[in-house]
């Protein structure tokens, strides 16, 4: 089984491929601002999409998307604000989560749009 970091890298690669297949333009990956990191910044249909990728090997402790904390949401919104200002963007913004389960039995990707309003 892959190490924790390898699993995360594999999940982010799967998420990028999924997004490209579904018509998203990827602008940045692993964008850092202070203590925050945005896994993927993409653009589709005049919408800037900030994407957090969560990858796990099982749902034993819960679905991957359940591990996005309020603190993480705050860090992501701060980083997104910085990215928008830094790049002088004028676009609607949406925060999504791509939840991935990878193990020897399955590989499942779930794209949750407007994710922070679901919790």
TIRO-2110 file (N, C-alpha, C; in Angstrom, 1 decimal):
// TIRO-2110
0.8, -1.2, 0.0, N, 1, A
0.0, 0.0, 0.0, CA, 1, A
0.9, 1.2, 0.0, C, 1, A
0.5, 2.3, -0.7, N, 2, A
1.2, 3.5, -0.8, CA, 2, A
1.3, 4.2, 0.5, C, 2, A
2.3, 5.0, 0.7, N, 3, A
2.4, 5.8, 1.9, CA, 3, A
1.4, 7.0, 1.8, C, 3, A
1.2, 7.6, 2.9, N, 4, A
0.2, 8.7, 3.0, CA, 4, A
0.4, 9.8, 1.9, C, 4, A
1.7, 10.2, 1.8, N, 5, A
2.0, 11.2, 0.8, CA, 5, A
1.8, 10.7, -0.6, C, 5, A
2.2, 9.5, -0.9, N, 6, A
2.0, 8.9, -2.2, CA, 6, A
0.5, 8.8, -2.6, C, 6, A
-0.3, 8.4, -1.6, N, 7, A
-1.7, 8.3, -1.8, CA, 7, A
-2.3, 9.7, -2.2, C, 7, A
-1.9, 10.7, -1.5, N, 8, A
-2.4, 12.1, -1.7, CA, 8, A
-2.0, 12.5, -3.1, C, 8, A
-0.7, 12.2, -3.5, N, 9, A
-0.3, 12.6, -4.9, CA, 9, A
-1.1, 11.8, -5.9, C, 9, A
-1.3, 10.6, -5.7, N, 10, A
-2.1, 9.8, -6.7, CA, 10, A
-3.5, 10.3, -6.8, C, 10, A
-4.1, 10.7, -5.6, N, 11, A
-5.4, 11.3, -5.6, CA, 11, A
-5.5, 12.6, -6.4, C, 11, A
-4.5, 13.4, -6.2, N, 12, A
-4.5, 14.7, -6.9, CA, 12, A
-4.3, 14.5, -8.4, C, 12, A
-3.5, 13.5, -8.8, N, 13, A
-3.3, 13.2, -10.3, CA, 13, A
-4.7, 12.7, -10.8, C, 13, A
-5.4, 11.9, -10.1, N, 14, A
-6.7, 11.4, -10.5, CA, 14, A
-7.7, 12.5, -10.7, C, 14, A
-7.6, 13.4, -9.7, N, 15, A
-8.5, 14.6, -9.7, CA, 15, A
-8.3, 15.5, -10.9, C, 15, A
-7.0, 15.7, -11.2, N, 16, A
-6.7, 16.6, -12.4, CA, 16, A
-7.2, 15.9, -13.7, C, 16, A
-7.0, 14.6, -13.8, N, 17, A
-7.4, 13.9, -15.0, CA, 17, A
-8.9, 14.0, -15.1, C, 17, A
-9.6, 13.8, -14.0, N, 18, A
-11.1, 13.9, -13.9, CA, 18, A
-11.6, 15.2, -14.4, C, 18, A
-11.0, 16.3, -13.9, N, 19, A
-11.4, 17.6, -14.2, CA, 19, A
-11.1, 18.0, -15.7, C, 19, A
-10.0, 17.6, -16.2, N, 20, A
-9.7, 17.8, -17.6, CA, 20, A
-10.7, 17.1, -18.5, C, 20, A
-11.0, 15.9, -18.1, N, 21, A
-12.0, 15.1, -18.9, CA, 21, A
-13.3, 15.7, -18.9, C, 21, A
-13.6, 16.5, -17.8, N, 22, A
-14.9, 17.1, -17.7, CA, 22, A
-14.9, 18.6, -18.1, C, 22, A
-13.9, 19.0, -18.8, N, 23, A
-13.9, 20.3, -19.4, CA, 23, A
-13.4, 21.5, -18.6, C, 23, A
-12.7, 21.2, -17.5, N, 24, A
-12.1, 22.2, -16.7, CA, 24, A
-10.7, 22.6, -17.2, C, 24, A
-10.4, 23.9, -17.1, N, 25, A
-9.1, 24.3, -17.4, CA, 25, A
-8.3, 24.5, -16.1, C, 25, A
-7.2, 23.8, -15.9, N, 26, A
-6.5, 23.9, -14.7, CA, 26, A
-5.5, 25.0, -14.8, C, 26, A
-5.7, 26.0, -13.8, N, 27, A
-4.8, 27.1, -13.8, CA, 27, A
-3.6, 27.0, -12.9, C, 27, A
-3.8, 26.3, -11.8, N, 28, A
-2.7, 26.1, -10.8, CA, 28, A
-2.9, 24.8, -10.0, C, 28, A
-1.8, 24.2, -9.6, N, 29, A
-1.9, 23.1, -8.6, CA, 29, A
-1.0, 23.4, -7.5, C, 29, A
-1.4, 23.0, -6.3, N, 30, A
-0.6, 23.2, -5.1, CA, 30, A
-0.3, 24.7, -4.8, C, 30, A
-1.2, 25.6, -5.0, N, 31, A
-1.0, 27.0, -4.8, CA, 31, A
-0.9, 27.3, -3.3, C, 31, A
0.2, 27.9, -2.9, N, 32, A
0.4, 28.2, -1.5, CA, 32, A
0.3, 29.7, -1.1, C, 32, A
-0.4, 29.9, 0.0, N, 33, A
-0.5, 31.2, 0.6, CA, 33, A
-0.4, 31.1, 2.1, C, 33, A
0.7, 31.6, 2.7, N, 34, A
0.9, 31.4, 4.1, CA, 34, A
0.9, 29.9, 4.5, C, 34, A
0.0, 29.5, 5.4, N, 35, A
-0.1, 28.1, 5.8, CA, 35, A
-1.1, 27.3, 5.0, C, 35, A
-1.7, 28.0, 4.0, N, 36, A
-2.8, 27.3, 3.2, CA, 36, A
-2.2, 26.8, 1.9, C, 36, A
-2.8, 25.7, 1.4, N, 37, A
-2.5, 25.2, 0.1, CA, 37, A
-3.8, 24.8, -0.6, C, 37, A
-4.0, 25.3, -1.8, N, 38, A
-5.1, 25.0, -2.6, CA, 38, A
-4.6, 23.9, -3.5, C, 38, A
-5.3, 22.7, -3.5, N, 39, A
-4.8, 21.6, -4.3, CA, 39, A
-4.9, 21.9, -5.8, C, 39, A
-6.1, 22.4, -6.2, N, 40, A
-6.3, 22.7, -7.6, CA, 40, A
-7.1, 24.0, -7.8, C, 40, A
-6.7, 24.8, -8.7, N, 41, A
-7.5, 26.0, -9.0, CA, 41, A
-7.8, 25.8, -10.5, C, 41, A
-9.1, 25.8, -10.8, N, 42, A
-9.5, 25.6, -12.2, CA, 42, A
-10.5, 26.6, -12.6, C, 42, A
-10.8, 26.5, -13.9, N, 43, A
-11.8, 27.5, -14.5, CA, 43, A
-12.7, 26.7, -15.4, C, 43, A
-14.0, 27.0, -15.3, N, 44, A
-15.0, 26.4, -16.2, CA, 44, A
-16.2, 27.3, -16.2, C, 44, A
-16.7, 27.5, -17.4, N, 45, A
-17.9, 28.3, -17.6, CA, 45, A
-17.9, 29.6, -16.9, C, 45, A
-16.8, 30.4, -17.0, N, 46, A
-16.7, 31.7, -16.4, CA, 46, A
-16.7, 31.6, -14.8, C, 46, A
-16.4, 30.4, -14.3, N, 47, A
-16.3, 30.2, -12.8, CA, 47, A
-14.9, 29.8, -12.4, C, 47, A
-14.4, 30.5, -11.4, N, 48, A
-13.1, 30.1, -10.8, CA, 48, A
-13.5, 29.0, -9.8, C, 48, A
-12.9, 27.9, -9.9, N, 49, A
-13.2, 26.8, -9.0, CA, 49, A
-12.0, 26.4, -8.1, C, 49, A
-12.2, 26.5, -6.8, N, 50, A
-11.1, 26.2, -5.8, CA, 50, A
-11.4, 24.7, -5.4, C, 50, A
-10.5, 23.8, -5.5, N, 51, A
-10.8, 22.4, -5.3, CA, 51, A
-9.8, 21.8, -4.3, C, 51, A
-10.4, 21.2, -3.2, N, 52, A
-9.7, 20.5, -2.2, CA, 52, A
-9.9, 19.0, -2.6, C, 52, A
-8.8, 18.3, -2.6, N, 53, A
-8.8, 16.9, -3.0, CA, 53, A
-8.5, 16.1, -1.7, C, 53, A
-9.4, 15.2, -1.3, N, 54, A
-9.3, 14.3, -0.2, CA, 54, A
-9.3, 12.9, -0.6, C, 54, A
-8.2, 12.1, -0.3, N, 55, A
-8.1, 10.8, -0.8, CA, 55, A
-7.9, 9.8, 0.5, C, 55, A
-8.6, 8.7, 0.5, N, 56, A
-8.5, 7.7, 1.5, CA, 56, A
-8.5, 6.3, 0.9, C, 56, A
-8.1, 5.4, 1.7, N, 57, A
-8.2, 4.0, 1.2, CA, 57, A
-9.5, 3.3, 1.6, C, 57, A
-10.2, 3.9, 2.5, N, 58, A
-11.5, 3.3, 2.9, CA, 58, A
-12.4, 4.4, 3.5, C, 58, A
-13.6, 4.1, 3.8, N, 59, A
-14.6, 5.0, 4.5, CA, 59, A
-14.8, 4.5, 5.9, C, 59, A
-13.9, 3.7, 6.4, N, 60, A
-14.0, 3.2, 7.8, CA, 60, A
-14.2, 4.3, 8.8, C, 60, A
-13.4, 5.4, 8.7, N, 61, A
-13.5, 6.5, 9.7, CA, 61, A
-14.4, 7.6, 9.1, C, 61, A
-15.0, 7.4, 8.0, N, 62, A
-15.9, 8.4, 7.4, CA, 62, A
-15.5, 8.7, 5.9, C, 62, A
-16.3, 9.4, 5.2, N, 63, A
-16.0, 9.7, 3.8, CA, 63, A
-14.9, 10.8, 3.8, C, 63, A
-14.1, 10.7, 2.7, N, 64, A
-12.9, 11.7, 2.7, CA, 64, A
-13.3, 13.1, 2.8, C, 64, A
-14.5, 13.5, 2.2, N, 65, A
-14.9, 14.9, 2.3, CA, 65, A
-15.2, 15.4, 3.7, C, 65, A
-15.5, 14.5, 4.6, N, 66, A
-15.8, 14.8, 6.0, CA, 66, A
-14.5, 15.3, 6.8, C, 66, A
-13.4, 15.2, 6.2, N, 67, A
-12.1, 15.6, 6.8, CA, 67, A
-11.7, 17.0, 6.4, C, 67, A
-12.6, 17.7, 5.8, N, 68, A
-12.3, 19.1, 5.5, CA, 68, A
-12.8, 19.9, 6.7, C, 68, A
-11.9, 20.4, 7.5, N, 69, A
-12.3, 21.1, 8.8, CA, 69, A
-12.7, 22.5, 8.5, C, 69, A
-13.3, 23.2, 9.5, N, 70, A
-13.6, 24.6, 9.4, CA, 70, A
-12.3, 25.4, 9.3, C, 70, A
-11.3, 25.0, 10.0, N, 71, A
-10.0, 25.7, 9.9, CA, 71, A
-9.5, 25.6, 8.4, C, 71, A
-9.6, 24.4, 7.8, N, 72, A
-9.1, 24.2, 6.4, CA, 72, A
-10.0, 25.1, 5.5, C, 72, A
-11.3, 25.2, 5.7, N, 73, A
-12.1, 26.0, 4.9, CA, 73, A
-11.7, 27.5, 5.0, C, 73, A
-11.4, 27.9, 6.2, N, 74, A
-10.9, 29.3, 6.4, CA, 74, A
-9.6, 29.5, 5.6, C, 74, A
-8.7, 28.6, 5.8, N, 75, A
-7.4, 28.7, 5.0, CA, 75, A
-7.6, 28.8, 3.5, C, 75, A
-8.5, 27.9, 3.0, N, 76, A
-8.7, 27.9, 1.6, CA, 76, A
-9.4, 29.2, 1.1, C, 76, A
-10.3, 29.7, 1.9, N, 77, A
-10.9, 31.0, 1.4, CA, 77, A
-9.9, 32.1, 1.5, C, 77, A
-9.0, 32.1, 2.5, N, 78, A
-8.0, 33.2, 2.5, CA, 78, A
-7.1, 33.1, 1.3, C, 78, A
-6.6, 31.8, 1.0, N, 79, A
-5.7, 31.6, -0.1, CA, 79, A
-6.4, 32.0, -1.4, C, 79, A
-7.7, 31.6, -1.6, N, 80, A
-8.4, 32.0, -2.8, CA, 80, A
-8.5, 33.5, -3.0, C, 80, A
-8.8, 34.2, -1.9, N, 81, A
-8.9, 35.6, -1.9, CA, 81, A
-7.5, 36.2, -2.4, C, 81, A
-6.5, 35.7, -1.8, N, 82, A
-5.1, 36.2, -2.2, CA, 82, A
-4.9, 35.9, -3.7, C, 82, A
-5.3, 34.7, -4.2, N, 83, A
-5.1, 34.4, -5.6, CA, 83, A
-5.8, 35.3, -6.5, C, 83, A
-7.1, 35.6, -6.1, N, 84, A
-7.9, 36.5, -6.9, CA, 84, A
-7.3, 37.9, -7.0, C, 84, A
-6.9, 38.4, -5.9, N, 85, A
-6.3, 39.8, -5.8, CA, 85, A
-5.0, 39.8, -6.6, C, 85, A
-4.1, 38.8, -6.3, N, 86, A
-2.8, 38.7, -7.0, CA, 86, A
-2.9, 38.7, -8.5, C, 86, A
-4.0, 38.0, -9.0, N, 87, A
-4.1, 37.8, -10.5, CA, 87, A
-5.2, 38.8, -11.1, C, 87, A
-5.7, 39.7, -10.2, N, 88, A
-6.7, 40.7, -10.7, CA, 88, A
-7.8, 40.0, -11.5, C, 88, A
-8.4, 39.1, -10.8, N, 89, A
-9.5, 38.3, -11.5, CA, 89, A
-10.9, 38.9, -11.1, C, 89, A
-11.8, 38.8, -12.0, N, 90, A
-13.2, 39.2, -11.8, CA, 90, A
-14.0, 38.0, -12.3, C, 90, A
-14.3, 37.1, -11.4, N, 91, A
-15.1, 35.9, -11.7, CA, 91, A
-15.8, 35.4, -10.5, C, 91, A
-16.9, 34.7, -10.8, N, 92, A
-17.6, 34.0, -9.6, CA, 92, A
-16.6, 32.9, -9.2, C, 92, A
-16.7, 32.6, -7.9, N, 93, A
-15.9, 31.6, -7.2, CA, 93, A
-16.7, 30.5, -6.6, C, 93, A
-16.3, 29.3, -6.8, N, 94, A
-17.0, 28.1, -6.2, CA, 94, A
-15.9, 27.3, -5.5, C, 94, A
-16.3, 26.7, -4.4, N, 95, A
-15.4, 25.8, -3.6, CA, 95, A
-15.9, 24.4, -3.7, C, 95, A
-15.1, 23.5, -4.3, N, 96, A
-15.5, 22.1, -4.5, CA, 96, A
-14.5, 21.2, -3.7, C, 96, A
-15.0, 20.0, -3.5, N, 97, A
-14.2, 18.9, -2.9, CA, 97, A
-14.3, 17.8, -3.9, C, 97, A
-13.1, 17.2, -4.2, N, 98, A
-13.1, 15.9, -4.9, CA, 98, A
-12.6, 14.9, -3.9, C, 98, A
-13.6, 14.0, -3.7, N, 99, A
-13.4, 12.9, -2.7, CA, 99, A
-13.0, 11.6, -3.4, C, 99, A
-11.9, 11.0, -3.0, N, 100, A
-11.5, 9.8, -3.7, CA, 100, A
-11.2, 8.7, -2.8, C, 100, A
-11.7, 7.5, -3.1, N, 101, A
-11.4, 6.2, -2.4, CA, 101, A
-10.5, 5.4, -3.4, C, 101, A
-9.3, 5.0, -2.9, N, 102, A
-8.5, 4.2, -3.7, CA, 102, A
-8.0, 3.0, -2.9, C, 102, A
-8.3, 1.8, -3.3, N, 103, A
-7.8, 0.6, -2.7, CA, 103, A
-7.8, -0.5, -3.7, C, 103, A
-7.4, -1.7, -3.3, N, 104, A
-7.3, -2.8, -4.3, CA, 104, A
-8.6, -3.3, -4.9, C, 104, A
-9.7, -2.9, -4.2, N, 105, A
-11.0, -3.3, -4.7, CA, 105, A
-11.7, -2.3, -5.5, C, 105, A
-11.3, -1.0, -5.3, N, 106, A
-12.1, 0.1, -6.0, CA, 106, A
-11.3, 1.3, -6.2, C, 106, A
-11.7, 2.2, -7.1, N, 107, A
-11.2, 3.5, -7.3, CA, 107, A
-12.5, 4.4, -7.6, C, 107, A
-12.9, 5.2, -6.6, N, 108, A
-14.1, 6.0, -6.7, CA, 108, A
-13.8, 7.4, -6.6, C, 108, A
-14.3, 8.2, -7.5, N, 109, A
-14.2, 9.7, -7.5, CA, 109, A
-15.6, 10.3, -7.3, C, 109, A
-15.7, 11.2, -6.3, N, 110, A
-16.9, 11.9, -6.1, CA, 110, A
-16.6, 13.4, -6.2, C, 110, A
-17.3, 14.2, -7.1, N, 111, A
-17.1, 15.6, -7.2, CA, 111, A
-18.2, 16.3, -6.5, C, 111, A
-17.9, 17.0, -5.4, N, 112, A
-18.9, 17.7, -4.7, CA, 112, A
-18.8, 19.2, -5.0, C, 112, A
-19.7, 19.8, -5.7, N, 113, A
-19.7, 21.2, -6.1, CA, 113, A
-20.3, 22.0, -5.0, C, 113, A
-19.8, 23.2, -4.8, N, 114, A
-20.3, 24.1, -3.7, CA, 114, A
-20.2, 23.4, -2.4, C, 114, A
-19.1, 22.7, -2.2, N, 115, A
-19.0, 21.7, -1.0, CA, 115, A
-19.2, 22.4, 0.3, C, 115, A
-18.8, 23.6, 0.5, N, 116, A
-18.8, 24.1, 1.8, CA, 116, A
-20.2, 24.5, 2.3, C, 116, A
-21.1, 24.5, 1.4, N, 117, A
-22.5, 24.8, 1.7, CA, 117, A
-23.3, 23.5, 2.0, C, 117, A
-22.6, 22.3, 1.9, N, 118, A
-23.2, 21.0, 2.1, CA, 118, A
-23.0, 20.6, 3.5, C, 118, A
-22.1, 21.2, 4.3, N, 119, A
-21.8, 20.8, 5.6, CA, 119, A
-22.5, 21.6, 6.7, C, 119, A
END
